[in-house]
């Protein structure tokens, strides 16, 4: 497993966790906590985007 494979798996896992957090925020916690879950999920997407951009450069 080289560096690019590790970054690819990290990107995939972070996208899955981000989707899960957004779904939790949208359906389970419909009050103020839902906004927090959704914003953290969007943050996970941003970090996954950075990991994806780093593939091949590290």
SULMOUR-V698056 format. One line per field, one symbol per residue. burial: 1 if it has 9 or more other ideal C-beta (glycine too) atoms within 8 Angstrom, else 0. A space follows every 50 residues. Layout:
# SULMOUR-V698056
burial->???
This chain:
# SULMOUR-V698056
burial->00000111011001101111111110000000010111111111101100 11011000
